[in-house]
Amino acid sequence: MVSVTSGDGSYIFEIKGWHKLWAFQNRITIPKAKIIRAYQNSDEFTIWKGLRMPGTEVPGLIAAGTFYKDGRNFWDVMNTDNAIIVELYDHYYKKLIIEVENPTEVLYQLNTK
C-alpha cells in the first residue's frame, strides 16, 4: 500500500510496511508538473505486467517493484479495487500503478494540482 502526500511542489508516494521490501523502494518523489493524470482502469491490471527488475510478483496476489512493459513502470498492488494509475511525463517511471487506501480521495488530490 502507498500513501500520497503533497508539499513543496511535489507529491511523495510513501511505500508502507512490508511492501518496501517487496518493491525495493521506500518512497518516490514526483514534481507536480510531471503528473499528466491519475485514473482507474481495470483493463490495465493484466496478468503480464512486464519484465520484473527488481521486484516481487506472485500472480493474483501481489505485484511490487519495477516492471518494464511499454516503458518503465512502478507497481505496488495487492487489491486492484483500490489501485490507481498515475501517468507521468519525462520521469524515470512512465506510470505508477499503486494501491492506496482511498482511491477517490487520492485521484481528486492528484488531478487538482
Summary of the structure (lengths in Angstrom):
residues: 113
radius of gyration: 12.7
end to end distance: 22.5
largest distance: 37.1
contacts: 327
relative contact order: 0.23
helix: 20%
strand: 48%
